[in-house]
C-alpha cells in the first residue's frame, strides 16, 4: 500500500500538496528511519547479490519536491542554514546507542543508523542511506544519498561513498559487512564492495575503471547491466597501467587503475584491528 501510494503521488504531482499527502510522506520517511524500506536490498537471485527498489528512490525525490525552503539555523547571524522542510537533521537521543562526537557532523532525516555506529566529526550522511550496526564513519567522510553500508564497516577519513539517487533505477553504492575503506578513497556510480574487502588509501572505484586482479589473473569490469563489483575479501590498492599505443605510449603515460594485490588473511586482519579499540 505504501509503495503504491508513493508511486502514484510521484507520477501525479498535484498543484498543491494536502495534509494527507504530507502524512503519507512522513510515514514513508519514518520507514526509512527505521530501516523498514531501503533503496536497495540483498537479493540472492540477482547476479550482483542486490536489487534496486526504485519506488523508495521516488519517495526520497518526492520529499525534495514537496518541501519548501525553511530557516534551520541554530544561530542565523553566526551560522545560517536553509534547507527543505521535509529533510531536517535526524533526531537522536542517548538511548539510540549511536556515538555522534562533537565537532560539526550532520545526518539528514530519512537515514537508518544502526546500533553502535560511531560518527567522527565532521562527517555527513545523506538522505536514503542505510548504515548498519557497528560501523564507523570517520572525519570528513561522506555517505551519499541512498548508499547502503553493512555491519562493522570502517569508512576512513575523507573517504567518499558516492550517492546514486537518480536515475531511480540505478544501483546505489553498496558496502557489504566488514568492509574497510581507507582514507581518501572514492566509491562511485553504484560500485559494490563485497564483504570483508579492503580498499587501500586513495583507491577510486567507478564504472569506467576496471580492476586488475593480480591474484587470479583476471580483469573485473562493469557492464550496461552490472556495476563494478569488488570480490569478497579482496585487498585493493591504487595502481597504474601503461598506455600501449599512440601518443600515450610515445610519451610514457600511465593510467590509474585499482589493483587487487591479495585476498584478506590473518595478517590483513591484524593490521586493521586497531579500529576496534576506537569504538
C-alpha contacts under 8 A as a table, 3 or more apart, distances in Angstrom:
res1	aa1	res2	aa2	distance
1	X	4	X	5.13
1	X	5	X	6.18
2	X	5	X	5.23
2	X	6	X	6.10
2	X	24	X	7.92
2	X	28	X	7.22
3	X	6	X	5.23
3	X	7	X	6.12
3	X	55	X	6.43
3	X	56	X	7.72
4	X	7	X	5.31
4	X	8	X	6.09
5	X	8	X	5.11
5	X	9	X	6.17
5	X	24	X	7.88
6	X	9	X	5.26
6	X	10	X	6.07
6	X	24	X	7.72
6	X	25	X	7.69
6	X	55	X	7.20
6	X	58	X	7.41
6	X	59	X	5.95
7	X	10	X	5.02
7	X	11	X	6.11
7	X	55	X	6.14
7	X	58	X	6.89
7	X	59	X	7.48
8	X	11	X	5.24
8	X	12	X	5.98
9	X	12	X	5.09
9	X	13	X	5.71
9	X	14	X	7.95
10	X	13	X	6.02
10	X	58	X	6.49
10	X	59	X	7.28
10	X	62	X	6.09
14	X	17	X	6.14
17	X	21	X	6.11
17	X	22	X	6.99
17	X	66	X	7.10
18	X	21	X	5.16
18	X	22	X	6.41
19	X	22	X	5.10
19	X	23	X	6.18
20	X	23	X	5.01
20	X	24	X	6.20
21	X	24	X	4.91
21	X	25	X	6.36
22	X	25	X	5.08
22	X	26	X	6.24
22	X	66	X	7.94
23	X	26	X	5.00
23	X	27	X	6.16
24	X	27	X	5.13
24	X	28	X	6.32
25	X	28	X	4.97
25	X	29	X	6.11
25	X	59	X	7.44
25	X	62	X	7.95
25	X	63	X	6.94
26	X	29	X	4.97
26	X	30	X	6.00
27	X	30	X	5.12
27	X	31	X	6.38
28	X	31	X	5.13
28	X	32	X	6.48
28	X	59	X	7.21
29	X	32	X	4.95
29	X	33	X	6.21
29	X	109	X	7.70
29	X	110	X	5.18
30	X	33	X	4.99
30	X	34	X	6.20
30	X	110	X	6.95
31	X	34	X	5.14
31	X	35	X	6.07
31	X	36	X	5.01
31	X	37	X	5.73
32	X	35	X	5.10
32	X	36	X	6.09
32	X	37	X	5.42
32	X	38	X	6.56
32	X	110	X	5.22
32	X	111	X	5.97
32	X	112	X	6.18
32	X	128	X	6.76
33	X	36	X	7.77
33	X	109	X	7.14
33	X	110	X	4.97
33	X	111	X	4.97
33	X	112	X	4.60
33	X	113	X	7.55
34	X	37	X	7.93
34	X	112	X	5.85
35	X	38	X	6.53
35	X	111	X	7.89
35	X	112	X	5.28
35	X	130	X	7.16
37	X	56	X	7.12
38	X	41	X	6.32
38	X	53	X	6.95
38	X	56	X	6.50
38	X	128	X	7.30
38	X	129	X	7.94
38	X	130	X	7.25
38	X	146	X	7.90
39	X	52	X	6.02
39	X	53	X	4.94
39	X	54	X	6.72
39	X	55	X	7.85
39	X	56	X	5.18
39	X	57	X	5.80
39	X	128	X	6.78
39	X	129	X	7.88
39	X	146	X	5.88
39	X	172	X	7.68
40	X	50	X	6.70
40	X	51	X	5.53
40	X	52	X	4.34
40	X	53	X	5.32
40	X	146	X	7.86
40	X	148	X	7.20
40	X	171	X	7.21
40	X	172	X	7.13
41	X	50	X	5.60
41	X	51	X	5.73
41	X	52	X	6.78
41	X	53	X	7.59
42	X	49	X	5.76
42	X	50	X	4.39
42	X	51	X	6.41
43	X	46	X	5.57
43	X	49	X	5.02
43	X	50	X	4.64
43	X	51	X	5.83
44	X	47	X	7.67
44	X	49	X	5.08
44	X	50	X	7.14
45	X	49	X	6.82
46	X	49	X	4.91
46	X	50	X	5.94
46	X	51	X	6.75
47	X	50	X	7.73
48	X	51	X	7.95
48	X	226	X	7.12
48	X	227	X	7.85
48	X	229	X	7.60
51	X	171	X	7.44
52	X	169	X	6.49
52	X	170	X	7.01
52	X	171	X	5.71
52	X	172	X	7.76
53	X	56	X	5.61
53	X	57	X	6.97
53	X	169	X	7.58
54	X	57	X	5.20
54	X	58	X	6.31
54	X	168	X	5.10
54	X	169	X	5.30
55	X	58	X	4.88
55	X	59	X	6.27
55	X	168	X	7.70
56	X	59	X	4.98
56	X	60	X	6.41
57	X	60	X	5.05
57	X	61	X	6.25
57	X	128	X	7.63
57	X	146	X	7.63
57	X	165	X	6.33
57	X	166	X	7.86
57	X	168	X	5.62
58	X	61	X	5.08
58	X	62	X	5.96
58	X	168	X	6.59
59	X	62	X	4.87
59	X	63	X	6.46
60	X	63	X	5.31
60	X	64	X	7.02
60	X	127	X	7.40
60	X	128	X	6.61
61	X	64	X	5.28
61	X	65	X	6.45
61	X	165	X	7.94
62	X	65	X	4.98
62	X	66	X	6.08
63	X	66	X	5.16
63	X	67	X	6.03
63	X	86	X	5.90
63	X	87	X	7.46
64	X	67	X	5.45
64	X	84	X	6.67
64	X	86	X	7.06
64	X	87	X	7.90
66	X	86	X	7.28
67	X	84	X	5.00
67	X	85	X	5.12
67	X	86	X	4.96
67	X	87	X	7.80
68	X	83	X	7.77
68	X	84	X	5.21
68	X	85	X	5.61
68	X	86	X	7.62
69	X	82	X	6.25
69	X	83	X	5.06
69	X	84	X	4.58
69	X	85	X	6.01
70	X	82	X	5.53
70	X	83	X	5.73
70	X	84	X	6.19
70	X	85	X	5.71
71	X	80	X	7.72
71	X	81	X	6.13
71	X	82	X	4.71
71	X	83	X	6.91
72	X	80	X	7.38
72	X	81	X	5.07
72	X	82	X	5.40
72	X	83	X	6.80
72	X	88	X	7.58
73	X	76	X	5.03
73	X	79	X	6.59
73	X	80	X	4.76
73	X	81	X	4.60
73	X	82	X	6.95
74	X	79	X	7.21
74	X	80	X	7.31
74	X	81	X	7.89
75	X	78	X	5.57
75	X	79	X	5.69
75	X	80	X	6.44
76	X	79	X	5.39
76	X	80	X	4.25
76	X	81	X	7.25
77	X	80	X	6.50
83	X	87	X	7.42
83	X	88	X	7.55
84	X	87	X	5.59
84	X	88	X	7.24
85	X	88	X	6.24
87	X	108	X	6.31
87	X	109	X	5.43
87	X	110	X	7.34
87	X	127	X	7.84
88	X	108	X	6.11
88	X	109	X	5.70
89	X	106	X	6.85
89	X	107	X	5.70
89	X	108	X	4.40
89	X	109	X	5.14
90	X	107	X	5.74
90	X	108	X	5.11
90	X	109	X	4.04
90	X	110	X	7.26
90	X	111	X	7.55
91	X	109	X	7.44
92	X	95	X	7.97
92	X	96	X	6.04
92	X	98	X	7.88
93	X	96	X	5.37
93	X	97	X	7.94
94	X	97	X	6.13
94	X	98	X	7.40
96	X	115	X	6.95
97	X	115	X	5.33
97	X	116	X	5.59
97	X	117	X	7.61
98	X	113	X	7.73
98	X	114	X	7.51
98	X	115	X	5.95
98	X	116	X	5.27
98	X	117	X	5.16
98	X	118	X	6.17
98	X	119	X	7.91
99	X	116	X	7.07
99	X	117	X	6.26
99	X	118	X	4.69
99	X	119	X	5.93
100	X	105	X	7.47
100	X	118	X	6.26
100	X	119	X	4.85
100	X	120	X	6.61
100	X	121	X	7.79
101	X	105	X	7.90
101	X	118	X	7.76
101	X	119	X	6.16
101	X	120	X	5.50
101	X	121	X	6.17
102	X	105	X	7.44
102	X	120	X	7.90
102	X	121	X	6.49
103	X	120	X	7.94
103	X	121	X	4.90
103	X	122	X	5.86
104	X	121	X	5.70
104	X	122	X	4.91
104	X	123	X	7.49
105	X	119	X	7.45
105	X	120	X	7.33
105	X	121	X	5.09
105	X	122	X	4.29
105	X	123	X	4.75
105	X	124	X	5.84
106	X	122	X	7.59
106	X	123	X	6.50
106	X	124	X	4.99
106	X	125	X	6.61
107	X	111	X	7.51
107	X	124	X	5.78
107	X	125	X	4.83
107	X	126	X	6.31
107	X	127	X	7.89
108	X	111	X	6.52
108	X	125	X	6.46
108	X	126	X	5.49
108	X	127	X	5.47
109	X	127	X	6.25
110	X	127	X	5.15
110	X	128	X	5.63
110	X	129	X	7.67
111	X	125	X	7.70
111	X	126	X	7.13
111	X	127	X	5.37
111	X	128	X	5.26
111	X	129	X	5.11
111	X	130	X	5.97
111	X	131	X	7.87
112	X	128	X	7.74
112	X	129	X	6.46
112	X	130	X	4.76
112	X	131	X	5.99
112	X	132	X	7.58
113	X	117	X	6.88
113	X	130	X	6.39
113	X	131	X	5.02
113	X	132	X	6.11
113	X	133	X	7.40
114	X	117	X	6.04
114	X	131	X	6.11
114	X	132	X	4.57
114	X	133	X	4.25
114	X	134	X	7.15
115	X	132	X	7.37
115	X	133	X	4.78
115	X	134	X	6.37
116	X	133	X	5.62
116	X	134	X	4.56
116	X	135	X	7.12
117	X	131	X	7.78
117	X	132	X	7.40
117	X	133	X	5.82
117	X	134	X	4.74
117	X	135	X	4.87
117	X	136	X	5.71
117	X	137	X	7.79
118	X	134	X	7.31
118	X	135	X	6.44
118	X	136	X	4.64
118	X	137	X	6.19
118	X	138	X	7.92
118	X	279	X	6.89
119	X	123	X	6.89
119	X	136	X	6.10
119	X	137	X	5.03
119	X	138	X	6.19
119	X	139	X	7.73
120	X	123	X	6.41
120	X	136	X	7.75
120	X	137	X	6.22
120	X	138	X	4.78
120	X	139	X	4.96
121	X	138	X	7.06
121	X	139	X	4.87
121	X	140	X	6.84
122	X	138	X	7.95
122	X	139	X	5.11
122	X	140	X	5.21
122	X	141	X	7.61
123	X	137	X	7.03
123	X	138	X	6.69
123	X	139	X	5.35
123	X	140	X	4.72
123	X	141	X	4.98
123	X	142	X	6.00
124	X	140	X	7.54
124	X	141	X	6.58
124	X	142	X	5.05
124	X	143	X	6.34
125	X	129	X	7.05
125	X	142	X	6.00
125	X	143	X	4.70
125	X	144	X	6.17
125	X	145	X	7.47
126	X	129	X	6.19
126	X	142	X	7.99
126	X	143	X	6.25
126	X	144	X	5.18
126	X	145	X	4.69
126	X	146	X	7.46
127	X	144	X	7.67
127	X	145	X	5.09
127	X	146	X	6.52
128	X	145	X	5.37
128	X	146	X	4.17
128	X	147	X	7.21
129	X	143	X	7.19
129	X	144	X	6.90
129	X	145	X	5.49
129	X	146	X	4.10
129	X	147	X	4.79
129	X	148	X	5.78
129	X	149	X	7.84
130	X	146	X	7.02
130	X	147	X	6.44
130	X	148	X	4.82
130	X	149	X	5.87
130	X	150	X	7.97
131	X	135	X	7.03
131	X	148	X	6.33
131	X	149	X	4.73
131	X	150	X	6.23
131	X	151	X	7.53
132	X	135	X	6.39
132	X	149	X	6.10
132	X	150	X	4.98
132	X	151	X	4.75
132	X	152	X	7.48
133	X	150	X	7.42
133	X	151	X	4.90
133	X	152	X	6.34
134	X	151	X	5.74
134	X	152	X	4.51
134	X	153	X	7.16
135	X	150	X	7.45
135	X	151	X	5.78
135	X	152	X	4.33
135	X	153	X	4.57
135	X	154	X	5.78
135	X	155	X	7.85
136	X	152	X	7.32
136	X	153	X	6.33
136	X	154	X	4.88
136	X	155	X	6.10
136	X	156	X	7.92
136	X	279	X	7.83
137	X	141	X	6.42
137	X	154	X	6.33
137	X	155	X	4.95
137	X	156	X	6.58
137	X	157	X	7.81
138	X	141	X	5.73
138	X	154	X	7.64
138	X	155	X	5.91
138	X	156	X	5.01
138	X	157	X	4.85
138	X	158	X	7.49
139	X	156	X	7.29
139	X	157	X	4.79
139	X	158	X	6.38
140	X	157	X	5.65
140	X	158	X	4.54
140	X	159	X	7.29
141	X	155	X	7.00
141	X	156	X	6.86
141	X	157	X	5.52
141	X	158	X	4.42
141	X	159	X	4.81
141	X	160	X	5.77
141	X	161	X	7.83
142	X	158	X	7.41
142	X	159	X	6.49
142	X	160	X	4.91
142	X	161	X	5.77
142	X	162	X	7.44
143	X	147	X	6.43
143	X	160	X	6.59
143	X	161	X	4.88
143	X	162	X	6.49
143	X	163	X	7.00
144	X	147	X	5.66
144	X	160	X	7.74
144	X	161	X	5.77
144	X	162	X	4.81
144	X	163	X	3.71
144	X	164	X	7.36
145	X	162	X	7.46
145	X	163	X	4.29
145	X	164	X	6.26
145	X	165	X	6.08
146	X	163	X	5.86
146	X	164	X	6.35
146	X	165	X	6.24
146	X	172	X	6.04
146	X	173	X	7.72
147	X	161	X	7.13
147	X	162	X	7.05
147	X	163	X	5.55
147	X	164	X	7.12
147	X	172	X	5.38
147	X	173	X	4.98
147	X	174	X	6.04
148	X	172	X	7.24
148	X	173	X	6.38
148	X	174	X	4.85
148	X	175	X	6.16
148	X	176	X	7.85
149	X	153	X	7.30
149	X	174	X	6.07
149	X	175	X	4.72
149	X	176	X	6.08
149	X	177	X	7.42
150	X	153	X	6.33
150	X	175	X	5.86
150	X	176	X	4.59
150	X	177	X	4.28
150	X	178	X	7.07
150	X	179	X	7.82
151	X	176	X	7.30
151	X	177	X	4.63
151	X	178	X	6.10
152	X	177	X	6.14
152	X	178	X	4.94
152	X	179	X	7.36
153	X	175	X	7.88
153	X	176	X	7.89
153	X	177	X	6.14
153	X	178	X	4.67
153	X	179	X	4.77
153	X	180	X	5.71
153	X	181	X	7.84
154	X	178	X	7.63
154	X	179	X	6.52
154	X	180	X	4.86
154	X	181	X	6.01
154	X	275	X	7.64
155	X	159	X	6.39
155	X	180	X	6.32
155	X	181	X	4.88
155	X	182	X	6.73
155	X	183	X	7.65
156	X	159	X	5.79
156	X	180	X	7.74
156	X	181	X	5.82
156	X	182	X	5.15
156	X	183	X	4.74
156	X	184	X	7.53
157	X	182	X	7.51
157	X	183	X	4.88
157	X	184	X	6.57
158	X	183	X	5.73
158	X	184	X	4.82
158	X	185	X	7.35
159	X	181	X	7.15
159	X	182	X	6.97
159	X	183	X	5.40
159	X	184	X	4.45
159	X	185	X	4.66
159	X	186	X	5.81
160	X	184	X	7.14
160	X	185	X	6.20
160	X	186	X	4.67
160	X	187	X	6.28
161	X	173	X	6.91
161	X	186	X	6.05
161	X	187	X	5.04
161	X	188	X	6.49
162	X	173	X	6.42
162	X	186	X	7.24
162	X	187	X	5.84
162	X	188	X	4.74
162	X	189	X	7.03
162	X	190	X	7.97
163	X	172	X	6.28
163	X	173	X	6.54
163	X	188	X	7.28
163	X	189	X	7.79
164	X	167	X	7.59
164	X	170	X	6.99
164	X	171	X	6.95
164	X	172	X	4.71
164	X	173	X	6.85
164	X	189	X	6.63
164	X	190	X	6.65
165	X	168	X	6.15
165	X	170	X	7.72
165	X	172	X	7.10
166	X	169	X	7.45
166	X	170	X	6.78
167	X	170	X	5.52
170	X	190	X	7.19
171	X	189	X	7.82
171	X	190	X	4.94
171	X	191	X	8.00
171	X	227	X	7.61
172	X	189	X	7.05
172	X	190	X	4.45
172	X	191	X	7.46
173	X	187	X	7.02
173	X	188	X	6.37
173	X	189	X	6.62
173	X	190	X	4.09
173	X	191	X	5.13
173	X	192	X	5.93
174	X	190	X	6.92
174	X	191	X	6.43
174	X	192	X	4.63
174	X	193	X	6.11
175	X	179	X	6.51
175	X	192	X	6.10
175	X	193	X	4.91
175	X	194	X	6.43
175	X	195	X	7.30
176	X	179	X	6.29
176	X	192	X	7.81
176	X	193	X	6.19
176	X	194	X	5.19
176	X	195	X	4.65
176	X	196	X	7.60
177	X	194	X	7.58
177	X	195	X	4.83
177	X	196	X	6.46
178	X	195	X	5.73
178	X	196	X	4.70
178	X	197	X	7.43
179	X	193	X	7.43
179	X	194	X	7.42
179	X	195	X	5.70
179	X	196	X	4.65
179	X	197	X	5.10
179	X	198	X	5.90
180	X	196	X	7.24
180	X	197	X	6.53
180	X	198	X	4.76
180	X	199	X	6.28
181	X	185	X	6.65
181	X	198	X	6.06
181	X	199	X	4.99
181	X	200	X	6.90
181	X	201	X	7.72
182	X	185	X	5.86
182	X	198	X	7.55
182	X	199	X	5.57
182	X	200	X	5.01
182	X	201	X	4.48
182	X	202	X	6.98
182	X	203	X	7.73
183	X	200	X	7.61
183	X	201	X	4.93
183	X	202	X	6.35
184	X	201	X	6.04
184	X	202	X	4.87
184	X	203	X	7.49
185	X	199	X	7.36
185	X	200	X	7.59
185	X	201	X	5.96
185	X	202	X	4.45
185	X	203	X	4.82
185	X	204	X	5.62
186	X	202	X	7.35
186	X	203	X	6.46
186	X	204	X	4.65
186	X	205	X	6.20
187	X	190	X	7.95
187	X	191	X	6.44
187	X	204	X	5.94
187	X	205	X	4.86
187	X	206	X	6.44
188	X	191	X	5.94
188	X	204	X	7.91
188	X	205	X	6.01
188	X	206	X	5.01
188	X	207	X	7.74
189	X	206	X	5.44
189	X	207	X	6.09
189	X	227	X	7.80
190	X	206	X	7.54
190	X	207	X	7.75
190	X	227	X	6.01
190	X	228	X	7.42
191	X	205	X	6.79
191	X	206	X	6.24
191	X	207	X	7.09
191	X	227	X	5.49
191	X	228	X	4.85
191	X	229	X	5.91
191	X	230	X	7.87
192	X	227	X	6.94
192	X	228	X	6.29
192	X	229	X	4.76
192	X	230	X	6.24
193	X	197	X	6.62
193	X	229	X	5.92
193	X	230	X	4.77
193	X	231	X	6.92
193	X	232	X	7.54
194	X	197	X	6.00
194	X	229	X	7.18
194	X	230	X	5.79
194	X	231	X	5.51
194	X	232	X	4.63
194	X	233	X	7.22
195	X	231	X	7.97
195	X	232	X	5.15
195	X	233	X	6.37
196	X	232	X	6.00
196	X	233	X	4.63
196	X	234	X	7.49
196	X	264	X	7.37
197	X	230	X	7.31
197	X	231	X	7.09
197	X	232	X	5.55
197	X	233	X	4.07
197	X	234	X	4.73
197	X	235	X	5.88
197	X	236	X	7.84
197	X	263	X	7.96
197	X	264	X	7.10
198	X	233	X	6.97
198	X	234	X	6.22
198	X	235	X	4.71
198	X	236	X	6.13
198	X	264	X	7.70
199	X	203	X	6.13
199	X	235	X	6.04
199	X	236	X	4.87
199	X	237	X	6.10
200	X	203	X	5.90
200	X	235	X	7.25
200	X	236	X	5.89
200	X	237	X	4.74
200	X	238	X	7.04
201	X	237	X	7.05
201	X	238	X	7.50
202	X	237	X	7.65
202	X	238	X	6.30
203	X	236	X	7.30
203	X	237	X	5.72
203	X	238	X	4.77
203	X	258	X	6.33
204	X	238	X	7.30
204	X	258	X	6.91
205	X	209	X	6.76
205	X	228	X	7.74
205	X	258	X	7.25
206	X	209	X	5.87
206	X	228	X	6.82
207	X	210	X	7.57
207	X	221	X	7.55
207	X	222	X	5.62
207	X	223	X	7.90
207	X	227	X	6.49
207	X	228	X	5.74
208	X	222	X	7.47
209	X	221	X	7.32
209	X	257	X	6.24
209	X	258	X	7.60
210	X	219	X	6.52
210	X	220	X	5.53
210	X	221	X	4.70
210	X	222	X	7.27
210	X	228	X	7.68
210	X	257	X	6.70
210	X	258	X	7.16
211	X	219	X	5.71
211	X	220	X	4.99
211	X	221	X	6.60
211	X	257	X	6.45
211	X	258	X	5.09
211	X	259	X	5.58
211	X	260	X	7.08
212	X	217	X	7.57
212	X	218	X	6.33
212	X	219	X	4.72
212	X	220	X	6.44
212	X	257	X	7.44
212	X	258	X	6.53
212	X	259	X	4.79
212	X	260	X	6.09
213	X	216	X	5.74
213	X	217	X	5.58
213	X	218	X	5.27
213	X	219	X	5.92
213	X	220	X	7.33
213	X	259	X	5.93
213	X	260	X	4.61
213	X	261	X	6.89
214	X	217	X	5.12
214	X	218	X	7.13
214	X	259	X	7.03
214	X	260	X	5.83
214	X	261	X	5.76
214	X	262	X	7.60
215	X	260	X	7.02
215	X	261	X	6.48
215	X	262	X	6.14
215	X	263	X	7.97
220	X	228	X	7.29
220	X	229	X	7.47
221	X	227	X	7.97
221	X	228	X	5.82
221	X	229	X	7.84
222	X	225	X	7.97
222	X	226	X	5.53
222	X	227	X	4.82
222	X	228	X	4.39
222	X	229	X	7.45
223	X	226	X	4.91
223	X	227	X	6.39
223	X	228	X	7.75
224	X	227	X	7.76
230	X	234	X	6.80
231	X	234	X	5.60
233	X	263	X	5.33
233	X	264	X	4.96
234	X	260	X	6.26
234	X	261	X	7.92
234	X	262	X	6.31
234	X	263	X	4.45
234	X	264	X	6.02
235	X	260	X	5.53
235	X	261	X	6.11
235	X	262	X	5.43
235	X	263	X	5.40
235	X	264	X	6.19
236	X	258	X	6.30
236	X	259	X	5.33
236	X	260	X	4.38
236	X	261	X	6.24
236	X	262	X	7.67
237	X	258	X	5.70
237	X	259	X	5.38
237	X	260	X	6.49
237	X	261	X	7.12
238	X	256	X	7.25
238	X	257	X	6.30
238	X	258	X	4.77
238	X	259	X	6.22
239	X	256	X	5.88
239	X	257	X	5.16
239	X	258	X	5.40
239	X	259	X	5.77
240	X	254	X	5.95
240	X	255	X	5.27
240	X	256	X	4.36
240	X	257	X	5.01
240	X	258	X	7.45
241	X	254	X	5.30
241	X	255	X	5.44
241	X	256	X	6.61
241	X	257	X	6.73
242	X	249	X	7.38
242	X	252	X	7.35
242	X	253	X	6.25
242	X	254	X	4.27
242	X	255	X	6.37
243	X	248	X	5.29
243	X	249	X	5.19
243	X	252	X	7.32
243	X	253	X	5.89
243	X	254	X	5.54
243	X	255	X	6.89
244	X	248	X	6.96
244	X	249	X	4.96
245	X	248	X	6.20
245	X	249	X	4.94
245	X	250	X	7.61
246	X	249	X	5.59
246	X	250	X	6.52
247	X	250	X	4.86
247	X	251	X	5.89
248	X	251	X	5.24
248	X	252	X	6.04
248	X	253	X	5.06
248	X	254	X	7.63
249	X	252	X	5.15
249	X	253	X	6.28
250	X	253	X	7.88
260	X	263	X	7.67
264	X	267	X	7.88
264	X	268	X	5.69
264	X	269	X	7.29
265	X	268	X	5.30
265	X	269	X	6.40
266	X	269	X	5.02
266	X	270	X	6.22
267	X	270	X	5.11
267	X	271	X	6.39
268	X	271	X	5.25
268	X	272	X	6.50
269	X	272	X	5.38
269	X	273	X	5.95
270	X	273	X	5.37
270	X	274	X	8.00
271	X	274	X	7.18
272	X	275	X	6.41
273	X	276	X	5.74
273	X	277	X	7.64
274	X	277	X	5.47
274	X	278	X	7.15
275	X	278	X	5.34
275	X	279	X	7.03
276	X	279	X	5.68
